[in-house]
């Protein structure tokens, strides 16, 4: 009997201690706790569905799962690999089109205004004022300077492009051609044997000029609105003059030609997205200068001299592709004295040194691409 009572007492004590231990280590699940667990499971299910459906085409009408039951039913789709984009050579960081295109000028985004003005083909009408002087080879107070001064209308063609090549940005190429043709005033001197020796001579001269150049350089974006483009330039210029005869003096003609090579700096600043101011500073050495005169045997080779020019232009975008362009340019160049050419009749001729100041104004339209 005692043993039986002792066993019952031990059993009751064990059950009491076990209930207290369960209450300590396994607290009761309240309604708030269960709601929190359910919301967390729903959020995880929603995130899993989002990860599984990334890259799907919405037009495929994949089944939309709205069931919020604890059982996760994922949409089952056959695996379809996405096609790779063509590899862009020369740009490993952009091999499969993950970043910006290798040539942003071929993408659909709008170019900066200072870059767009360097991607144009333009045609302008021009007015060129020139003042040519040369010192007569004869000494004396009455000889003075031979001068040719006046305005010459003409046309000007400009084409330029700016692009990226591999890792090099803003490569610049440009073509320039200027043509002028008109009569100008001539004030000079003439040699009249047996009368007065060298005397003043005033008449008119027909003037035709061409200027052809090519430029290669690289642009540097100083800011979003300011582009600095240094470049090298090379070209060839001509000048044909026909001095009309007058008062017993016969007419004469001279044909000049010069190669040139030098450097130029373009400065483009965008006042707005449609209006850009354009500056230019250039230097070139005139080499291979030559002149052929009517009635003279041989060619005069003139000494090399520099050419300096400065220009201020504007570019106004009328529409997405049509631009109004214009500006003014000042140019100074000179020729050195030539060698002496001896003729069969015993006479000798020389072409004196000369210098020219010129101002060219132009306005026209350009097509931007």
C-alpha positions in Angstrom: 0.0 0.0 0.0 2.8 2.4 0.9 4.6 1.6 -2.3 1.5 2.3 -4.3 0.9 5.7 -2.7 4.6 6.6 -3.2 4.4 5.7 -7.0 1.3 7.9 -7.4 3.0 10.8 -5.7 6.1 10.6 -7.9 4.0 10.4 -11.0 2.1 13.6 -10.1 5.3 15.4 -9.3 6.8 14.4 -12.7 3.7 15.6 -14.6 3.8 19.0 -12.8 7.5 19.6 -13.6 7.0 18.5 -17.2 4.1 20.9 -17.7 6.2 23.8 -16.3 9.1 23.0 -18.5 6.9 22.8 -21.6 5.4 26.2 -20.7 8.9 27.6 -20.3 10.5 26.4 -23.6 7.4 26.2 -25.9 5.2 29.2 -25.4 1.6 29.2 -26.6 1.0 30.5 -30.2 -1.2 33.5 -30.0 -3.3 34.8 -32.9 -0.9 37.7 -33.6 2.0 35.3 -33.8 0.2 33.0 -36.3 -0.9 36.0 -38.4 2.7 37.3 -38.6 4.0 33.8 -39.7 1.3 33.5 -42.4 2.0 37.0 -43.8 5.7 36.2 -43.9 5.1 32.9 -45.8 2.9 34.8 -48.3 5.6 37.4 -48.9 8.1 34.7 -49.6 5.7 32.9 -52.0 5.1 36.2 -53.8 8.8 36.9 -54.2 9.5 33.4 -55.4 6.8 33.8 -58.1 8.4 37.1 -59.2 11.8 35.6 -59.5 10.5 32.6 -61.5 8.7 34.9 -64.0 11.5 37.4 -64.7 12.1 37.6 -68.4 8.7 36.2 -69.5 6.8 37.9 -72.3 3.5 39.3 -71.0 1.9 38.6 -74.4 2.3 34.9 -73.8 -0.6 35.1 -71.3 1.1 33.0 -68.7 -1.2 31.8 -65.9 -1.5 34.2 -63.0 -1.5 32.5 -59.6 -3.9 34.1 -57.1 -4.2 31.3 -54.7 -2.8 32.2 -51.3 -2.8 28.7 -49.9 0.3 27.5 -48.2 1.0 25.1 -51.1 3.2 26.9 -53.7 2.1 26.3 -57.3 4.7 27.7 -59.7 3.9 28.2 -63.4 5.6 25.6 -65.5 7.2 26.8 -68.8 9.6 25.1 -71.2 13.1 26.6 -71.2 13.7 29.0 -74.1 17.2 30.5 -74.3 17.3 34.3 -75.1 19.2 35.1 -78.3 22.5 36.9 -77.8 23.0 40.3 -79.4 25.8 40.6 -82.0 29.2 41.1 -80.4 30.6 44.6 -80.8 34.3 44.4 -81.8 36.7 46.6 -80.0 34.6 47.1 -76.9 34.7 44.1 -74.5 32.8 45.9 -71.8 29.9 46.2 -74.2 30.3 42.9 -76.0 26.6 41.9 -75.8 24.9 45.3 -75.6 24.7 45.3 -71.8 25.8 48.9 -71.6 25.7 51.9 -74.0 26.2 51.3 -77.7 29.7 51.4 -79.1 28.8 54.3 -81.3 26.3 56.5 -79.5 25.9 58.6 -82.7 24.0 55.7 -84.2 21.6 55.3 -81.3 18.3 57.1 -81.0 19.4 59.5 -78.3 19.8 63.2 -79.1 23.4 64.4 -79.6 24.8 67.4 -77.7 24.4 70.6 -79.7 28.1 71.2 -79.9 28.6 67.7 -81.4 25.6 68.1 -83.9 27.1 71.2 -85.5 30.1 69.1 -86.4 28.0 66.6 -88.3 26.7 68.8 -91.1 26.8 69.5 -94.9 26.4 73.2 -95.7 26.3 75.5 -98.6 26.6 79.3 -98.2 26.9 82.4 -100.3 29.9 84.6 -99.5 31.3 88.1 -99.8 35.0 88.3 -99.7 36.8 91.7 -99.3 40.6 91.6 -100.0 43.3 94.1 -99.9 46.5 92.9 -101.8 49.7 94.9 -101.7 53.1 94.4 -103.3 56.2 96.6 -103.2 57.3 97.5 -106.8 60.8 96.3 -107.6 61.7 99.8 -108.7 63.0 102.4 -106.3 61.6 105.9 -106.3 59.1 108.2 -104.7 56.5 107.7 -107.5 56.4 103.9 -107.5 54.6 103.3 -104.1 52.7 100.0 -103.7 50.8 98.0 -106.2 47.4 97.4 -104.7 44.3 95.3 -105.6 41.2 96.0 -103.5 37.5 95.1 -103.7 34.7 92.7 -102.9 34.3 89.3 -104.5 31.1 87.3 -104.3 31.2 83.5 -104.3 30.1 80.2 -102.8 31.3 78.1 -99.9 30.8 74.4 -99.2 31.5 72.8 -95.9 31.1 69.2 -94.8 32.2 67.7 -91.4 31.6 64.6 -89.3 32.3 63.6 -85.7 32.3 60.0 -84.6 33.7 57.5 -82.2 36.3 54.8 -83.3 36.9 52.0 -80.9 38.0 53.7 -77.6 38.6 57.1 -79.2 35.7 59.5 -78.9 34.8 62.6 -81.0 37.1 62.0 -84.0 36.7 65.0 -86.3 36.9 65.2 -90.2 36.1 68.2 -92.3 36.2 69.4 -95.9 36.1 73.1 -96.9 35.9 74.7 -100.4 35.5 78.4 -101.2 35.1 80.0 -104.6 35.1 83.7 -105.5 34.9 85.5 -108.9 34.5 89.2 -109.7 36.2 92.4 -110.8 38.1 94.5 -108.3 40.0 97.8 -108.5 43.7 97.9 -109.3 46.0 100.7 -108.3 49.6 100.2 -109.3 52.4 101.3 -111.5 53.5 100.6 -115.1 56.8 100.9 -116.9 56.5 103.2 -120.0 59.9 103.3 -121.7 60.7 106.6 -123.4 57.8 108.5 -121.7 58.0 108.7 -118.0 59.6 105.4 -116.8 57.6 104.1 -114.0 54.3 105.9 -113.5 51.0 105.3 -111.6 48.5 103.0 -113.3 44.9 102.6 -112.3 42.5 100.1 -113.9 40.4 97.0 -112.9 41.4 93.4 -112.4 39.4 90.3 -112.8 39.9 88.1 -109.7 39.1 84.4 -109.3 40.1 82.5 -106.2 39.7 79.0 -104.8 40.5 77.6 -101.4 40.3 73.8 -100.7 41.1 72.3 -97.3 40.8 69.1 -95.3 41.0 68.8 -91.5 41.5 65.9 -89.2 41.3 66.2 -85.4 39.7 65.2 -82.1 37.1 66.9 -80.0 37.3 67.3 -76.2 34.1 67.9 -74.2 35.1 70.5 -71.7 31.5 70.7 -70.4 28.2 69.6 -71.8 28.0 73.0 -73.7 31.6 73.6 -74.7 33.6 71.5 -77.2 37.3 72.1 -78.0 38.6 70.5 -81.2 42.3 70.8 -82.2 43.0 69.6 -85.7 45.7 69.6 -88.4 44.9 71.1 -91.8 46.2 70.8 -95.3 45.0 72.2 -98.6 45.7 74.1 -101.8 44.6 77.6 -102.9 44.7 79.4 -106.2 44.4 83.0 -107.4 44.0 84.0 -111.0 44.2 87.7 -111.8 43.7 89.5 -115.2 44.8 93.1 -115.1 43.0 95.0 -117.9 45.0 97.3 -120.2 44.4 101.0 -120.2 45.9 104.2 -121.6 48.5 102.5 -123.8 49.3 99.7 -121.3 48.6 96.2 -122.4 46.7 93.7 -120.2 48.4 91.0 -118.2 47.5 87.9 -116.3 49.0 86.0 -113.4 48.2 82.6 -112.0 49.2 81.9 -108.3 49.1 78.5 -106.5 50.1 77.5 -103.0 50.0 74.4 -100.8 49.4 74.8 -97.1 49.8 72.8 -94.0 49.2 73.8 -90.4 47.0 73.5 -87.3 43.6 74.9 -86.3 41.5 75.0 -83.1 37.7 75.0 -83.2 35.8 76.2 -80.2 32.0 75.5 -80.0 29.8 76.8 -77.3 26.0 76.1 -77.0 24.0 79.1 -75.9 21.0 76.8 -76.1 20.1 73.5 -77.5 19.4 75.2 -80.8 21.9 78.0 -81.0 25.7 77.4 -81.1 28.5 80.0 -81.3 31.5 78.7 -83.2 35.1 80.1 -83.0 38.2 79.2 -85.1 41.9 80.0 -84.8 44.2 78.8 -87.4 47.8 78.9 -88.6 49.3 77.4 -91.8 52.6 77.7 -93.7 52.2 78.4 -97.4 54.7 76.2 -99.2 55.3 75.5 -102.9 54.2 79.0 -103.8 54.5 79.6 -107.5 53.3 82.2 -110.1 53.0 82.0 -113.9 52.8 85.3 -115.7 51.6 85.9 -119.3 54.4 86.5 -121.6 57.2 85.4 -119.2 59.2 82.3 -119.8 59.5 80.3 -116.6 57.8 80.1 -113.3 58.3 82.4 -110.3 58.9 80.5 -107.1 57.9 82.6 -104.1 59.3 82.2 -100.7 57.2 80.5 -98.0 55.3 82.7 -95.6 52.6 82.0 -92.9 48.9 82.4 -93.0 46.8 83.4 -90.0 43.0 83.3 -89.7 40.3 83.8 -87.0 36.6 83.3 -87.5 33.4 83.7 -85.5 30.4 81.7 -86.8 26.9 80.7 -85.6 24.7 77.7 -86.1 20.9 77.9 -85.5 18.8 74.7 -85.7 15.6 75.4 -87.5 14.4 71.8 -87.4 15.8 68.5 -86.5 17.9 68.4 -89.7 17.9 71.9 -91.1 20.3 74.5 -89.8 20.9 78.2 -90.5 24.6 79.0 -90.6 26.7 82.1 -91.0 29.7 84.0 -89.8 32.8 86.2 -90.6 36.4 85.3 -91.0 39.6 87.4 -91.1 42.7 86.1 -93.0 46.2 87.4 -93.4 48.9 85.8 -95.6 51.9 86.9 -97.5 54.4 85.7 -100.2 58.2 86.2 -100.2 60.1 87.6 -103.1 60.9 85.3 -106.0 64.1 84.5 -107.9 65.2 86.4 -111.0 64.0 85.1 -114.3 66.2 85.9 -117.3 64.5 86.1 -120.7 65.8 85.5 -124.2 65.6 89.1 -125.1 68.1 90.0 -122.3 65.5 91.3 -119.9 65.1 90.0 -116.3 62.0 89.9 -114.2 61.3 89.4 -110.5 58.1 89.0 -108.5 58.3 91.2 -105.4 57.1 90.2 -101.9 53.4 90.8 -101.1 50.9 90.6 -98.3 47.1 90.3 -98.3 44.4 91.1 -95.7 40.9 89.5 -96.3 37.5 89.4 -94.7 35.0 86.8 -95.7 31.3 86.8 -94.7 29.0 83.9 -95.4 25.4 82.7 -94.7 23.5 79.7 -95.8 21.8 76.4 -94.9 23.2 73.1 -93.6 21.8 69.6 -93.3 22.5 67.9 -90.0 22.8 64.1 -89.9 
